[in-house]
Amino acid sequence: MIKFTKMQGLGNDYVYIDCFSQDVNLGNISDLAKFMSNRHFGIGSDGIILICKSNIADFKMRMFNFDGSEAEMCGNGIRCVGKFVYDKGLTNKEIVSIETLAGIKILKLNVKNGKVETVRVDMGEPILNPKEIPVNFEGEPVKGLKIKAIDKEFDFTCVSMGNPHAITVIENTKDFEIEKYGPVLEVDKHFPKRANIEFIEIIDKENIKMRVWERGAGETLACGTGACSVAVACNLNGFTNRKVNIHLLGGKLQIEWDKKTNHVFMTGPAVTVFEGEMEI
């Protein structure tokens, strides 16, 4: 029997498992993620996130996608980790550090009436070197990468926030056939570790519409690392300012690429949906 908490950040939903109070068989995490994430036979989510002890930070998170693959980071997921550890009394600090496969991230918890409402995450510096993203491309930053998928050619800017993102501007995000092009672009030969694909529409210097095809999960309602990457890519191309609102299917994120520190900061909500137990 595993106790869990279902949480969501802008509709990007995960099953959160407290590994402090219960033993989880780490050898079967991939299968567990597939089972629990299934929206027909399991709990239903974009994946699962384990909250574990860390030797180098306050807490450690491990994130597994719907398909069982482990990912480096999740911006919406880490905000919910911050809410989880505070609301559950695992910490009384309003600034916490979380170890991830993409490094240690610092969270500022915005608390109201004893509960976390929103979280500001220091996502660190964007990675622009093509080998580190990774993407097969000559030159830094990665701009003007042209990839043909089926009957369209897309122009990409690539950024990593601990996981690879490829961003392309389109005319109309609402009517775009993301299910047609997303899976083809995700596994394109230019992306040795696959990639998250962001399709964006520029509204003005401070507002961007975004839809995302996530590596290993398909289209999701929101992606925090994707929103950060979009903000960086748009500023690199002169489309927007350094502080922007990213409008996703699940809601809005505020992203700021700070000029002084070169760090990207993301602010958004974190919500507990329900709690339960599941027999495995």
C-alpha positions as semicolon CSV with decimal commas, in nm:
position;residue;x (nm);y (nm);z (nm)
1;M;0,000;0,000;0,000
2;I;0,138;0,340;-0,097
3;K;0,011;0,671;0,039
4;F;0,009;0,951;-0,216
5;T;-0,098;1,310;-0,274
6;K;-0,231;1,426;-0,611
7;M;-0,118;1,783;-0,685
8;Q;-0,118;2,016;-0,983
9;G;0,051;2,332;-1,102
10;L;-0,151;2,495;-1,380
11;G;-0,304;2,156;-1,462
12;N;0,037;1,987;-1,491
13;D;-0,055;1,708;-1,248
14;Y;0,161;1,455;-1,068
15;V;0,126;1,192;-0,800
16;Y;0,353;1,285;-0,507
17;I;0,496;1,014;-0,283
18;D;0,656;1,088;0,055
19;C;0,960;0,861;0,082
20;F;1,032;0,979;0,438
21;S;0,743;0,798;0,600
22;Q;0,720;0,488;0,378
23;D;0,942;0,252;0,184
24;V;0,917;0,265;-0,194
25;N;1,078;-0,008;-0,403
26;L;1,310;0,202;-0,618
27;G;1,377;-0,093;-0,848
28;N;1,022;-0,076;-0,985
29;I;0,974;0,302;-1,008
30;S;0,941;0,305;-1,387
31;D;0,661;0,048;-1,380
32;L;0,504;0,223;-1,081
33;A;0,500;0,552;-1,271
34;K;0,328;0,392;-1,571
35;F;0,068;0,225;-1,349
36;M;-0,014;0,518;-1,121
37;S;-0,017;0,771;-1,406
38;N;-0,265;0,576;-1,618
39;R;-0,588;0,777;-1,633
40;H;-0,805;0,468;-1,686
41;F;-0,652;0,202;-1,460
42;G;-0,448;0,409;-1,215
43;I;-0,475;0,745;-1,040
44;G;-0,419;0,952;-1,352
45;S;-0,139;1,207;-1,393
46;D;0,145;1,333;-1,611
47;G;0,381;1,126;-1,397
48;I;0,496;1,070;-1,039
49;I;0,733;1,264;-0,814
50;L;0,918;1,112;-0,520
51;I;1,010;1,338;-0,227
52;C;1,325;1,197;-0,069
53;K;1,603;1,275;0,175
54;S;1,903;1,465;0,043
55;N;2,263;1,491;0,162
56;I;2,318;1,825;-0,014
57;A;1,983;2,009;0,011
58;D;1,672;2,025;0,231
59;F;1,493;1,771;0,011
60;K;1,540;1,572;-0,308
61;M;1,285;1,518;-0,584
62;R;1,285;1,242;-0,844
63;M;1,043;1,279;-1,133
64;F;0,915;1,006;-1,365
65;N;0,706;1,071;-1,673
66;F;0,387;0,898;-1,780
67;D;0,593;0,656;-1,993
68;G;0,818;0,558;-1,701
69;S;1,124;0,759;-1,810
70;E;1,303;0,967;-1,547
71;A;1,332;1,340;-1,618
72;E;1,584;1,591;-1,487
73;M;1,345;1,859;-1,366
74;C;0,987;1,984;-1,371
75;G;0,908;2,348;-1,297
76;N;0,543;2,294;-1,212
77;G;0,631;1,981;-1,019
78;I;0,895;2,145;-0,802
79;R;0,653;2,420;-0,694
80;C;0,420;2,148;-0,568
81;V;0,713;1,984;-0,386
82;G;0,760;2,313;-0,200
83;K;0,394;2,321;-0,102
84;F;0,400;1,955;-0,001
85;V;0,696;1,976;0,237
86;Y;0,565;2,296;0,404
87;D;0,196;2,204;0,429
88;K;0,285;1,855;0,558
89;G;0,511;2,000;0,829
90;L;0,831;1,848;0,690
91;T;0,982;2,198;0,714
92;N;0,888;2,532;0,867
93;K;1,123;2,726;0,639
94;E;0,982;2,956;0,372
95;I;1,300;2,932;0,166
96;V;1,392;2,571;0,087
97;S;1,648;2,397;-0,133
98;I;1,555;2,100;-0,352
99;E;1,803;1,860;-0,508
100;T;1,717;1,757;-0,865
101;L;1,901;1,588;-1,151
102;A;1,935;1,940;-1,292
103;G;2,106;2,069;-0,977
104;I;1,985;2,233;-0,656
105;K;1,693;2,474;-0,693
106;I;1,597;2,737;-0,436
107;L;1,227;2,795;-0,365
108;K;1,064;3,092;-0,198
109;L;0,729;2,985;-0,055
110;N;0,452;3,243;-0,044
111;V;0,243;3,139;0,256
112;K;-0,110;3,254;0,338
113;N;-0,308;3,131;0,643
114;G;-0,050;2,859;0,708
115;K;-0,061;2,713;0,355
116;V;0,156;2,771;0,049
117;E;-0,032;2,948;-0,231
118;T;0,239;3,034;-0,482
119;V;0,607;2,951;-0,517
120;R;0,893;3,149;-0,671
121;V;1,163;2,919;-0,801
122;D;1,519;3,016;-0,883
123;M;1,560;2,792;-1,187
124;G;1,928;2,881;-1,231
125;E;2,106;2,985;-1,547
126;P;1,979;2,878;-1,888
127;I;2,203;2,641;-2,081
128;L;2,270;2,765;-2,434
129;N;2,562;2,543;-2,537
130;P;2,435;2,290;-2,796
131;K;2,636;1,998;-2,655
132;E;2,496;2,056;-2,308
133;I;2,132;2,103;-2,414
134;P;2,189;1,861;-2,604
135;V;2,115;1,935;-2,971
136;N;2,310;1,860;-3,287
137;F;2,390;2,213;-3,404
138;E;2,694;2,429;-3,475
139;G;2,702;2,764;-3,296
140;E;2,583;2,919;-2,971
141;P;2,311;3,009;-2,895
142;V;2,108;2,759;-3,094
143;K;1,898;2,981;-3,320
144;G;1,764;2,921;-3,668
145;L;1,761;2,541;-3,643
146;K;1,532;2,433;-3,928
147;I;1,359;2,097;-3,900
148;K;1,103;1,951;-4,138
149;A;0,824;1,741;-3,989
150;I;0,573;1,580;-4,224
151;D;0,456;1,872;-4,442
152;K;0,591;2,172;-4,245
153;E;0,929;2,326;-4,174
154;F;0,987;2,475;-3,829
155;D;1,248;2,726;-3,714
156;F;1,376;2,644;-3,364
157;T;1,566;2,814;-3,085
158;C;1,691;2,561;-2,829
159;V;1,748;2,611;-2,456
160;S;1,797;2,380;-2,159
161;M;1,677;2,450;-1,806
162;G;1,817;2,115;-1,698
163;N;1,620;1,938;-1,971
164;P;1,615;2,004;-2,347
165;H;1,359;2,242;-2,502
166;A;1,306;2,342;-2,864
167;I;1,096;2,655;-2,919
168;T;0,927;2,758;-3,243
169;V;0,697;3,051;-3,326
170;I;0,369;2,976;-3,502
171;E;0,079;3,200;-3,603
172;N;-0,205;3,041;-3,405
173;T;-0,150;2,816;-3,104
174;K;-0,522;2,752;-3,052
175;D;-0,579;2,569;-3,379
176;F;-0,235;2,412;-3,415
177;E;-0,226;2,033;-3,475
178;I;0,011;1,954;-3,190
179;E;-0,076;1,582;-3,187
180;K;0,037;1,562;-3,550
181;Y;0,373;1,738;-3,525
182;G;0,473;1,703;-3,158
183;P;0,561;1,332;-3,155
184;V;0,762;1,360;-3,477
185;L;0,967;1,658;-3,359
186;E;1,029;1,512;-3,010
187;V;1,233;1,225;-3,156
188;D;1,399;1,415;-3,441
189;K;1,763;1,321;-3,509
190;H;1,880;1,666;-3,394
191;F;1,781;1,577;-3,035
192;P;1,998;1,291;-2,901
193;K;1,798;1,274;-2,575
194;R;1,469;1,370;-2,739
195;A;1,327;1,715;-2,663
196;N;1,032;1,901;-2,521
197;I;0,873;2,101;-2,804
198;E;0,718;2,444;-2,739
199;F;0,487;2,601;-2,997
200;I;0,442;2,970;-2,917
201;E;0,253;3,276;-3,033
202;I;0,394;3,622;-2,953
203;I;0,122;3,857;-2,824
204;D;0,340;4,154;-2,728
205;K;0,668;4,231;-2,549
206;E;0,535;4,099;-2,217
207;N;0,293;3,821;-2,314
208;I;0,337;3,487;-2,492
209;K;0,090;3,205;-2,563
210;M;0,239;2,859;-2,540
211;R;0,146;2,496;-2,601
212;V;0,389;2,220;-2,516
213;W;0,454;1,866;-2,629
214;E;0,647;1,713;-2,340
215;R;0,907;1,445;-2,386
216;G;0,762;1,120;-2,256
217;A;0,421;1,266;-2,170
218;G;0,265;1,419;-2,482
219;E;0,077;1,748;-2,465
220;T;0,036;1,880;-2,111
221;L;-0,151;2,181;-1,977
222;A;0,169;2,347;-1,858
223;C;0,547;2,305;-1,837
224;G;0,753;2,520;-1,602
225;T;1,097;2,450;-1,749
226;G;0,940;2,499;-2,090
227;A;0,799;2,839;-1,994
228;C;1,142;2,945;-1,867
229;S;1,306;2,828;-2,187
230;V;1,047;3,013;-2,395
231;A;1,115;3,337;-2,205
232;V;1,489;3,303;-2,267
233;A;1,446;3,210;-2,635
234;C;1,209;3,499;-2,703
235;N;1,442;3,749;-2,540
236;L;1,742;3,611;-2,732
237;N;1,549;3,672;-3,054
238;G;1,438;4,021;-2,951
239;F;1,070;3,926;-2,940
240;T;1,007;4,012;-2,573
241;N;1,141;4,176;-2,259
242;R;1,322;3,981;-1,987
243;K;1,009;3,970;-1,770
244;V;0,708;3,806;-1,936
245;N;0,379;3,633;-1,872
246;I;0,353;3,290;-2,030
247;H;-0,008;3,194;-2,100
248;L;-0,046;2,816;-2,104
249;L;-0,356;2,597;-2,139
250;G;-0,359;2,555;-1,760
251;G;-0,304;2,920;-1,667
252;K;-0,032;3,183;-1,637
253;L;0,330;3,176;-1,519
254;Q;0,545;3,481;-1,453
255;I;0,900;3,437;-1,579
256;E;1,193;3,673;-1,532
257;W;1,541;3,628;-1,680
258;D;1,741;3,843;-1,444
259;K;2,014;4,038;-1,624
260;K;2,235;4,080;-1,317
261;T;2,251;3,716;-1,206
262;N;2,165;3,548;-1,539
263;H;1,920;3,332;-1,340
264;V;1,566;3,258;-1,450
265;F;1,291;3,300;-1,189
266;M;0,950;3,138;-1,219
267;T;0,644;3,225;-1,008
268;G;0,321;3,030;-1,013
269;P;0,059;2,841;-0,811
270;A;0,073;2,499;-0,647
271;V;-0,249;2,314;-0,557
272;T;-0,331;1,997;-0,362
273;V;-0,610;1,802;-0,537
274;F;-0,664;1,499;-0,312
275;E;-0,489;1,235;-0,103
276;G;-0,527;0,861;-0,094
277;E;-0,377;0,514;-0,072
278;M;-0,318;0,271;-0,352
279;E;-0,254;-0,101;-0,334
280;I;0,043;-0,196;-0,548
